[in-house]
Amino acid sequence: MTDGQKTNRRSQAWFGAQGRSGMLYRSWMRNQGLGHEVFDGRPVIGIATSASELAPCNTHLTRVAEAVKRGVWQAGGLPLQFPTMATGETLMRPTAMLYRNLMAMEVEELIRANPLDGVVLLSGCDKTTPAMLMGAASVDLPAVMVTGGPMLNGKYRGQDVGSGTHVWKFEEDLKTGRMTEEECFFAEGCMARSNGHCMTMGTASTMACMAEALGMQLPGSAAWPAVDSRRMETAQAAGQRIVGMVEEELRPSRILTREAFEDAVRVNAAIGGSTNAIIHLTALAGRVGVELSLRDFDDLARAVPTLVNLMPSGTYLMEDFCYAGGLPAVLAELLGAELLHGDRITVTGRTVADDTQHAERVDSDVITRLDDPFQPAGTGIAVLRGNLCPDGAVIKQSAASPHLLTHRGPARVFDSPEAYHEVADDPDLDIDENTVIVIRNAGPRGYPGMPEVSNVPLPAKLLKAGVKDMVRVCDGRMSGTGYGTVVLHVAPEAAVGGPLALVRDGDPVVLDVPNRALRLDVDDAELTRRRQTWRAPAERYTGGYTWLYTQNVEQADRGADFGFLRGSRGHEVPRDSH
């Protein structure tokens, strides 16, 4: 590298500066024991880590960061680790989704404000991956994602148990007397037995796969368990690779193309991924100026069968998926059927076709073939329209009961999840198996933050009677580990006057998934009369971040991002600080 090239590094505006300014920046960095030679123009690589003991899925990322550092040093860069907030779905109230946009904003501003030429993004739990990708995309410096990896398979009495998925199962067993409190307490310690994120195909695993499918994560790295030594090998390789990406000026805008998002949508269908991927991919697309609509998730995925047999839709867990060939085996299968864009570039600097040419499926029961899929094409996520959801709603067919995908029943309306939970165990509750449970005011603005509350448990009296599933309709989200016939993301939400706000007890609700319809069988004149008497909920927040959120959050069909965060604001060096 010539001296002229070195001085063109963004970081040299700090470390290569002359006089007092450069002396200040370099001298304070040297209190960490850095020698003067590291300021010679080599790429400065930020390692953004969301490690936090308040986000159990992310606690081990400090160790992952050490592996990244080794790779950066090996490739001739200068690694500098910095913390970001961690939006842990497991503990944060009212929901981690409320803080995804805040984290994305923090990641963006930290990258831009500091002397960085490229960044490695270390994430784990559900919202940390999309938040980091969104922030990095809006800066558009070379970036590579390293997700923390799934936990080892849970084990309980000789059977595999999946995080999240078995929470719902154990709850039902407890309510019906098939499990005691003591057994349930013991079982909960069997689900999360190592570092890492959920090992089901929940949102964390889905978004790790989405990062890889988009081309922002190294091939095969989404599935290695958090405690497998190859997770650290992957991290070290990412540290090496980011230095090369800086040299090549390989930025997110070159990787996150319309073709990349089309592929991610199809891959999400093939892996039986979370409905939450819709929210996050839509928001990420908005950061890079790619048009991605709800309709795309239906149109692009209809021809793709579910290939991966993982909970909550199937039997196996992420550890099994990894050993069966991981995401490269799925990509290779889809490429063979010309369902992906094989010529687009990834963080490797190569094409998707190049990255997957040596992919191998080891277990055809875990990763099935296109000609003998786990579930046929057209059974993935469906996008619904109708007078109850004019801007759309979604349902995960693979996690639903087939007999309920076409259903007509009377609504039983609850103005909050809490209102339902208060009466769910009442033996005299006026609900039967044909009832459509409507939960409203759980959307982006109404809750706020659009929490994972939509798959409310069935009424205790129906569980005891042997009822396994019911239709539920909500403007909130559902955990990617959840299951059931649950219509989600109803837009517009009730809190902003969406039609869900007008539903009354007894109104006939019609769900017709084959025809992609969700409607209320109430005539337009009556709905108009109801709208005239509807009043928006009183504003609960007058300041702080939550006020900012409720005033600016977009609806679910737009990705629930802030309108003012859409697009890229680039990486121009800010004005001097001294």
C-alpha positions in Angstrom: 0.0 0.0 0.0 1.3 3.4 -0.9 1.4 6.4 1.5 -1.1 8.1 -0.7 -3.6 5.2 -0.3 -3.0 5.1 3.4 -3.9 8.8 3.9 -7.2 8.2 2.1 -8.5 6.1 5.0 -11.4 7.6 6.8 -9.7 7.0 10.1 -6.7 9.1 9.0 -8.9 12.2 9.5 -8.3 11.4 13.2 -5.1 9.5 13.5 -3.2 11.0 10.5 -4.1 14.6 11.4 -1.3 17.1 11.9 -0.6 19.3 14.9 -2.6 19.5 18.1 -5.6 17.7 16.7 -3.7 14.5 15.7 -1.7 14.5 18.9 -4.9 14.5 21.0 -6.5 11.6 19.1 -3.3 9.5 19.1 -2.1 10.2 22.6 -5.4 9.3 24.3 -5.5 6.0 22.3 -2.0 5.2 23.5 -3.2 4.9 27.1 -4.3 1.4 26.1 -0.8 0.4 25.3 -1.0 0.9 21.6 2.3 1.7 19.9 2.7 4.6 17.4 3.0 2.2 14.6 -0.7 1.2 14.6 -1.6 4.7 13.4 0.3 4.2 10.1 -2.8 4.2 8.0 -3.9 0.6 8.4 -7.7 0.0 8.4 -9.3 0.7 11.7 -12.0 -1.8 12.3 -14.8 -1.3 14.9 -16.1 -4.3 16.6 -19.7 -3.4 17.7 -20.8 -5.8 20.4 -24.2 -6.1 22.1 -22.8 -8.3 24.9 -24.8 -7.8 28.1 -25.9 -9.9 31.1 -29.3 -8.3 30.6 -29.5 -10.1 27.2 -28.8 -13.7 28.0 -28.5 -14.6 24.3 -25.6 -12.1 24.0 -23.6 -12.7 27.1 -20.8 -14.6 25.4 -20.2 -12.0 22.7 -17.2 -10.5 24.6 -15.4 -13.8 23.9 -16.5 -13.7 20.2 -15.1 -10.2 20.0 -11.7 -11.5 21.0 -11.7 -14.0 18.1 -12.6 -11.1 15.7 -9.7 -9.1 17.1 -7.3 -11.9 16.3 -8.5 -11.9 12.7 -8.3 -8.2 12.3 -4.7 -8.1 13.6 -3.7 -11.1 11.4 -5.0 -9.2 8.3 -3.1 -6.0 9.2 -5.9 -3.9 10.7 -6.4 -2.2 14.0 -9.4 -3.6 15.9 -11.2 -1.4 18.4 -14.1 -2.9 20.3 -17.1 -0.8 21.4 -20.4 -1.6 23.2 -23.9 -1.0 22.0 -27.1 -1.5 23.8 -28.6 -5.0 23.8 -32.3 -5.4 23.0 -32.8 -8.7 24.7 -36.3 -10.1 24.0 -36.1 -12.3 27.1 -36.2 -9.5 29.7 -37.0 -6.1 28.3 -40.5 -4.7 28.9 -42.8 -3.7 27.3 -40.9 -5.3 24.4 -37.5 -5.3 22.9 -39.1 -4.2 19.6 -39.8 -0.8 21.1 -36.0 -0.4 21.3 -34.9 -1.8 18.0 -35.0 1.6 16.3 -33.1 3.2 19.2 -30.4 0.6 18.9 -30.2 1.0 15.2 -29.9 4.8 15.7 -27.2 4.3 18.3 -25.2 1.8 16.0 -25.4 4.3 13.1 -24.2 7.3 15.1 -21.4 5.4 16.9 -20.0 4.2 13.6 -20.2 7.6 11.9 -18.8 9.5 14.9 -15.7 7.5 15.3 -12.5 6.9 13.3 -13.6 3.7 11.7 -13.0 2.3 8.2 -15.1 -0.8 8.6 -17.1 -2.6 11.3 -17.9 -6.1 12.5 -21.3 -6.4 14.0 -21.7 -8.9 16.9 -25.4 -9.7 17.7 -27.4 -12.5 19.2 -31.0 -12.0 20.3 -33.9 -11.3 18.0 -33.7 -7.5 17.6 -30.0 -7.0 17.8 -29.3 -8.5 14.4 -31.7 -6.3 12.4 -30.9 -3.2 14.5 -27.2 -3.6 13.8 -27.8 -4.2 10.1 -30.1 -1.2 9.8 -27.6 1.1 11.5 -24.7 -0.1 9.5 -26.7 0.2 6.2 -27.5 3.8 7.0 -23.8 4.6 7.3 -22.7 2.4 4.4 -19.1 1.6 5.6 -17.9 -1.9 4.9 -19.6 -4.2 7.4 -19.9 -7.9 8.2 -22.3 -9.6 10.6 -21.2 -12.2 13.1 -24.2 -13.7 15.0 -23.5 -15.4 18.3 -24.9 -18.8 17.4 -27.7 -20.9 18.8 -27.7 -22.7 22.1 -27.2 -26.5 22.2 -30.3 -28.6 22.0 -32.4 -28.6 25.1 -32.8 -31.9 26.8 -35.6 -33.1 29.1 -36.3 -36.7 30.0 -34.7 -38.1 27.0 -36.3 -35.8 24.5 -35.1 -32.6 22.7 -36.8 -29.5 23.9 -36.8 -26.1 22.1 -36.5 -22.8 23.7 -39.7 -20.8 23.4 -41.6 -23.5 21.6 -41.7 -25.8 24.7 -42.6 -22.9 26.9 -46.0 -22.8 25.2 -46.2 -26.6 25.3 -45.3 -26.8 29.0 -47.8 -24.1 29.9 -50.6 -26.1 28.2 -49.4 -29.2 30.1 -49.4 -27.4 33.4 -52.9 -26.0 32.8 -54.3 -29.4 31.9 -52.7 -31.3 34.7 -50.3 -33.2 32.6 -47.4 -31.6 34.3 -46.8 -30.5 37.9 -45.3 -27.2 39.1 -42.2 -29.0 40.2 -41.8 -30.8 36.9 -42.3 -27.5 35.0 -39.7 -25.7 37.2 -37.1 -28.5 36.5 -38.0 -28.5 32.7 -37.4 -24.7 32.4 -33.7 -25.3 33.4 -33.4 -27.9 30.6 -34.2 -25.5 27.7 -31.3 -23.1 27.9 -28.3 -25.1 28.7 -25.5 -23.2 27.0 -24.6 -19.8 25.8 -26.4 -18.7 22.6 -29.7 -17.6 21.2 -32.9 -19.7 20.8 -32.1 -23.0 19.1 -35.5 -23.3 17.5 -36.2 -21.6 14.2 -37.4 -18.6 16.1 -36.6 -15.0 15.3 -33.0 -15.1 16.4 -32.2 -18.1 14.3 -34.2 -16.8 11.4 -32.5 -13.4 11.4 -29.1 -15.1 11.6 -30.1 -17.0 8.5 -31.4 -13.8 6.9 -28.1 -12.1 7.5 -26.3 -15.0 5.8 -28.9 -15.2 3.0 -28.6 -11.5 2.3 -24.8 -11.9 2.0 -23.9 -9.9 5.1 -22.6 -12.9 7.1 -19.9 -15.5 6.1 -21.3 -18.7 4.5 -22.3 -21.3 7.0 -21.8 -19.1 10.0 -25.5 -18.7 11.0 -25.9 -22.2 12.4 -22.7 -23.0 14.3 -23.7 -23.4 18.0 -22.5 -20.6 20.2 -20.2 -23.0 22.2 -18.7 -24.8 19.2 -15.1 -23.9 18.5 -16.1 -23.2 14.9 -18.1 -20.3 16.1 -14.8 -18.7 17.1 -13.2 -19.7 13.9 -16.0 -18.0 12.0 -15.5 -14.9 14.1 -11.8 -14.9 13.4 -12.4 -15.3 9.7 -14.8 -12.3 9.8 -12.1 -10.2 11.4 -9.7 -11.1 8.6 -12.3 -10.6 5.9 -13.5 -7.1 7.0 -9.9 -5.8 6.4 -10.2 -7.1 2.8 -13.6 -5.5 2.4 -12.2 -2.1 3.4 -9.5 -2.5 0.8 -12.1 -3.4 -1.8 -14.6 -0.8 -0.7 -17.2 -3.5 -0.5 -20.1 -1.7 1.2 -23.6 -2.8 2.3 -25.1 -0.8 -0.6 -23.4 -3.2 -3.0 -24.6 -6.3 -1.2 -28.1 -5.3 0.0 -29.7 -5.1 -3.5 -33.3 -5.9 -4.5 -32.0 -9.3 -5.6 -30.6 -10.0 -2.1 -33.9 -9.2 -0.5 -35.8 -11.4 -3.0 -33.5 -14.2 -2.1 -33.9 -13.6 1.6 -37.7 -13.8 1.3 -37.5 -17.1 -0.5 -34.9 -18.5 2.0 -37.2 -17.5 4.8 -39.9 -19.6 3.2 -37.6 -22.5 2.8 -36.4 -22.6 6.4 -39.9 -22.1 7.9 -38.6 -18.8 9.3 -40.3 -16.4 11.7 -43.0 -13.9 10.6 -40.9 -11.3 12.4 -38.5 -11.5 9.4 -41.1 -9.5 7.5 -40.9 -6.6 9.8 -37.1 -6.5 10.0 -36.4 -7.1 6.3 -38.9 -4.4 5.3 -37.2 -1.9 7.7 -33.7 -2.9 6.5 -34.8 -2.5 2.8 -36.0 1.0 3.6 -32.5 1.9 4.8 -30.9 1.1 1.5 -33.7 2.4 -0.7 -35.0 -1.0 -1.9 -38.7 -1.3 -2.4 -40.0 -4.3 -0.5 -43.7 -4.6 0.1 -45.8 -7.1 2.0 -47.0 -8.5 -1.3 -43.5 -9.5 -2.2 -43.4 -11.8 0.8 -46.4 -13.7 -0.6 -45.6 -13.5 -4.3 -41.9 -14.5 -4.0 -42.5 -17.3 -1.5 -45.5 -19.1 -3.1 -43.3 -21.3 -5.2 -41.0 -22.2 -2.4 -41.7 -25.3 -0.2 -40.5 -25.6 3.4 -37.3 -27.6 3.3 -36.1 -27.4 6.9 -37.8 -29.6 9.5 -37.2 -27.5 12.6 -39.4 -26.4 15.6 -41.8 -24.7 15.8 -43.1 -26.1 12.5 -41.2 -29.4 12.6 -39.1 -31.7 14.8 -35.5 -30.7 14.9 -33.4 -27.9 16.3 -30.6 -25.6 15.1 -27.8 -27.9 16.3 -29.2 -30.6 14.0 -29.6 -28.1 11.2 -26.0 -27.1 11.5 -24.7 -30.7 11.3 -27.1 -31.4 8.4 -25.4 -28.8 6.2 -26.7 -25.5 7.5 -27.9 -22.7 5.4 -25.5 -23.3 2.5 -27.2 -26.7 1.8 -30.6 -24.8 1.6 -29.1 -22.2 -0.7 -27.6 -24.8 -2.9 -31.0 -26.6 -3.2 -32.8 -23.4 -4.1 -30.0 -22.4 -6.6 -30.4 -25.7 -8.3 -34.0 -24.9 -9.0 -33.1 -21.4 -10.1 -35.1 -19.9 -7.2 -32.2 -17.6 -6.2 -30.0 -15.0 -7.8 -26.7 -16.9 -7.9 -24.7 -14.0 -9.4 -25.1 -11.4 -6.7 -22.1 -10.6 -4.5 -21.7 -11.3 -0.7 -19.3 -10.2 2.0 -16.8 -12.8 0.7 -16.4 -10.7 -2.5 -17.6 -13.8 -4.4 -21.1 -14.7 -5.7 -23.7 -16.7 -3.9 -23.1 -19.5 -6.4 -19.4 -19.5 -5.7 -20.0 -19.5 -1.9 -22.3 -22.6 -2.1 -20.5 -24.7 -4.7 -19.2 -27.1 -2.0 -22.3 -27.1 0.1 -23.4 -30.5 1.2 -26.6 -31.8 2.7 -25.8 -34.5 5.2 -29.2 -35.3 6.6 -32.2 -35.3 4.3 -34.6 -35.6 7.2 -33.5 -32.3 8.6 -33.0 -30.5 5.3 -35.3 -32.1 2.8 -35.2 -32.0 -1.0 -37.3 -29.8 -3.3 -38.8 -32.9 -4.9 -39.7 -34.3 -1.4 -40.1 -31.3 0.9 -41.0 -31.1 4.5 -44.0 -29.0 3.6 -45.2 -28.2 0.0 -44.9 -24.9 -1.7 -47.5 -22.3 -0.8 -47.7 -23.4 2.9 -45.3 -20.7 4.3 -46.1 -17.2 5.4 -49.3 -15.9 3.7 -50.2 -12.2 3.4 -53.9 -11.5 3.9 -56.0 -8.6 2.7 -59.6 -7.5 3.4 -61.8 -5.0 5.2 -60.2 -6.0 8.5 -56.7 -5.5 7.3 -56.6 -3.1 4.4 -52.8 -2.7 4.6 -52.3 -6.4 5.2 -51.8 -9.0 7.9 -49.7 -12.2 8.0 -50.1 -15.8 9.1 -47.5 -18.5 9.3 -49.3 -21.5 7.7 -46.7 -24.0 8.7 -47.3 -23.3 12.4 -51.1 -23.2 12.0 -53.8 -26.0 12.0 -54.8 -26.9 8.5 -58.5 -27.2 9.4 -58.6 -23.6 10.6 -57.0 -22.0 7.6 -60.6 -21.6 6.3 -62.8 -20.5 9.1 -65.8 -18.4 10.0 -66.7 -17.6 13.6 -68.0 -15.0 16.0 -65.5 -12.5 17.4 -64.7 -12.2 21.1 -62.9 -8.9 21.5 -60.4 -7.9 24.1 -59.0 -4.4 24.2 -55.6 -5.6 25.5 -53.8 -8.9 26.1 -54.2 -8.3 29.9 -58.0 -8.1 29.5 -57.9 -11.6 27.9 -55.5 -13.1 30.5 -57.8 -11.9 33.3 -60.6 -14.2 32.2 -58.8 -16.9 30.3 -59.0 -19.4 33.2 -62.6 -18.6 34.0 -64.6 -21.9 33.6 -67.7 -19.9 32.6 -66.0 -17.8 29.9 -68.3 -17.4 27.0 -66.0 -18.8 24.3 -66.1 -22.1 22.3 -63.7 -23.6 19.8 -65.3 -21.7 16.9 -64.8 -18.3 18.4 -62.3 -16.0 16.9 -60.3 -14.3 19.7 -59.5 -10.7 18.8 -56.7 -9.0 20.7 -56.2 -5.3 19.8 -54.2 -2.3 20.8 -51.0 -4.4 20.7 -49.5 -2.7 17.6 -46.5 -0.4 17.1 -48.2 2.6 18.6 -50.8 1.1 20.8 -48.9 -1.1 23.2 -46.3 0.5 22.4 -43.7 -1.4 20.4 -45.8 -4.3 18.9 -44.9 -7.0 21.4 -45.1 -10.8 21.0 -48.4 -11.2 22.6 -50.6 -12.4 19.8 -50.5 -16.2 20.4 -52.4 -16.0 23.7 -53.0 -19.4 25.3 -56.3 -21.0 24.7 -59.0 -20.7 27.4 -58.3 -23.2 30.2 -61.7 -24.8 29.9 -61.1 -25.6 26.1 -57.6 -26.9 26.7 -59.1 -29.3 29.3 -61.7 -30.3 26.8 -59.0 -31.3 24.3 -59.1 -28.3 22.0 -55.7 -27.8 20.5 -56.0 -24.6 18.5 -58.2 -21.6 17.8 -58.1 -18.7 15.4 -56.6 -15.6 17.0 -56.4 -12.2 15.3 -54.1 -9.4 16.6 -52.3 -6.2 15.6 -49.2 -7.4 17.5 -46.5 -9.9 16.8 -45.8 -13.6 17.8 -42.6 -15.1 18.9 -40.8 -16.9 16.1 -40.8 -19.9 18.5 -44.6 -19.8 18.8 -47.2 -21.8 16.9 -51.0 -21.8 16.3 -53.5 -20.3 13.9 -52.7 -16.7 14.7 -53.2 -13.8 12.3 -50.6 -11.1 13.1 -49.4 -7.6 12.2 -52.9 -6.4 11.3 -52.5 -3.0 9.6 -53.4 -0.4 10.3 -53.4 -1.1 14.0 -56.4 -0.4 16.2 -54.7 2.4 18.1 -54.6 4.6 15.0 -58.1 3.8 13.9 -57.6 0.6 11.9 -60.7 -1.5 11.3 -59.7 -3.8 14.1 -60.8 -1.0 16.4 -64.4 -1.3 15.1 -64.9 -5.0 15.8 -67.5 -5.9 18.4 -68.3 -9.2 20.2 -70.3 -11.5 18.0 -69.2 -10.0 14.6 -68.6 -12.7 12.1 -64.9 -12.9 11.2 -63.9 -14.8 8.1 -60.4 -16.2 7.6 -59.7 -17.6 4.1 -56.0 -18.3 3.8 -56.1 -20.1 0.4 -57.7 -16.9 -1.0 -55.5 -14.6 1.2 -58.5 -13.0 2.8 -59.4 -11.7 6.3 -62.6 -9.8 6.6 -65.4 -8.8 8.9 -68.9 -9.7 7.7 -70.4 -6.4 8.8 -71.8 -4.1 6.1 -69.9 -0.9 5.3 -72.7 1.4 6.5 -72.5 -0.1 10.0 -68.8 0.2 10.1 -69.1 3.8 9.0 -71.5 4.4 11.9 -69.0 2.8 14.4 -66.2 4.9 13.1 -68.0 8.1 13.7 -68.2 7.2 17.4 -64.7 5.8 17.7 -62.2 7.8 19.7 -58.4 7.4 19.7 -56.9 6.2 23.0 -55.5 9.0 25.1 -51.8 9.8 24.7 -50.0 8.0 27.6 -46.5 9.5 27.0 -45.6 13.2 27.0 -41.8 12.9 26.8 -38.8 10.6 26.6 -37.9 7.9 24.0 -41.3 6.2 24.2 -43.0 9.5 23.2 -40.6 9.9 20.3 -41.4 6.3 19.3 -45.2 6.6 19.4 -45.0 9.9 17.4 -42.8 8.6 14.7 -43.2 4.8 14.3 -44.5 3.6 11.0 -47.1 0.8 10.7 -46.2 -2.9 10.5 -46.5 -3.1 6.8 -43.7 -0.5 6.6 -41.4 -2.3 8.9 -42.2 -0.3 12.0 -39.1 1.9 11.5 -39.1 5.7 12.1 -39.7 7.6 8.9 -36.8 9.9 9.6 -34.4 6.9 9.8 -35.2 5.6 6.3 -32.4 5.9 3.8 -28.6 6.2 4.1 -26.9 9.2 5.7 -23.5 8.1 4.7 -20.1 8.2 6.4 -18.8 11.7 5.8 -16.2 12.6 8.4 -17.8 14.9 11.0 -16.3 18.3 11.9 -13.4 18.3 14.3 -14.0 18.1 18.0 -11.2 20.3 19.2 
